[in-house]
Amino acid sequence: MMSESKLGGWSDEAPVTLEVLKICLQVREIIQGKIPVNCGDFIPLTFRYQIVAGTNYLVKVFIAGDECAHVMIFQDLPGKGGKLTVQDVQFPKNFDDPLMPPKK
């Protein structure tokens, strides 16, 4: 899965994998705490990733009604514990909004 992206570049948007689903579920409570509505459904849909000194994941998560959130999650390298950090939550987003990394 990870070999498709050049080091430092973002992958294309793709359907969520089991690995990314598990990552999202591990940080679900943190994400919900950053969204001002009840996350009734919380269904990760698509994602992009960027390999840096760890991995950045940008995930489109269906929240409720017709609203989604775009969530940036950083996973540290396995040798450093693989810690997950929610770096950014963009909400509300529409289902059709493309996943675009936040501007620096």
Residue, then its C-alpha position, 0 to 999 in steps of 0.5 A: m500500500m505505502s509504496e505508491s507515494k513518493l517520499g514527502g508527496w501525497s498519495d492519491e485519494a483511495p478507499v479506506t483500508l483496514e489499517v486506516l480504519k483501525i487508526c481512525l477508531q483508535v483516535r475517534e474520541i479525540i476527533q469527536g471532541k473537536i467536532p461541535v455535533n454528535c458523531g452519530d455515524f463516524i464512518p471513515l470513507t477515503f484517505r490519502y497519506q504522506i510518508v515523512a518521519g512517520t506517516n500523515y493520514l488525511v481521512k474523510v470521515f462521514i459524521a452524520g446527516d450529509e456532513c463529513a470531516h477531513v481529519m489529519i492524523f500523524q503516526d510516528l515511526p514504529g521504532k518511536g512507538g507508532k504514537l497517533t496524533v490528531q493534528d487537524v479536523q476540518f468540519p463541516k465538509n461535504f461528501d463530495d469535497p476533495l481531500m486536500p492537505p491543509k496549507k502550511 
